[in-house]
Amino acid sequence: MFRGISNISIDTKGRLSMPSKYRDSILESAAGQIVITVDHADKCLLMYPMDQWLQVEQALMTLPNVNRRVRNMQRLLLGHAAELELDVQGRVLLPAPLREYAGLDKRVVLVGQVNKFELWDADHWQQSRDIWLQEARDDNETDDLLNQVFM
């Protein structure tokens, strides 16, 4: 299970060092294999351990691709998917086209989302987070839903 936010750096070769608190889990559940792809809704990347990705991939392929929106989502998520493997130091090399898509340069934020991670440019994450916080304050319907969960 992946939870929390980690501020990390991408080195000059485009490598990201996976925080140690996640490495063992990825090694055990997915033999160190990760799939990274674009997020179809936000300017970030999605990183899945291989075991979790296989479930997502299977679910995507069961959707009716005669629907144009489904087909486009499949194109984006599956077409951009890249298989990565943790090296002995716990690093992965992020493909340049994916780094460019998400605007990743040096400072990034890795956001745990239970079965996957989101990878954001640090400045873009900060700006988006501030917007989401303001939207949450302004949205009574969301308040009602969240109160059901947290109360």
ABEGO torsion letter per residue (X at the ends): XBBEBBBBBBBAAGBBBBBAAAAAAAAAAAGGBBBBBBBAABBBBBBBBAAAAAAAAAAAAABBAABAAAAAAAAAAAAABBBBBBBAAGBBBBBAAAAAAAGBBABBBBBBAGABBBBBBAAAAAAAAAAAAAAAAABAAAAAAAAAAAX
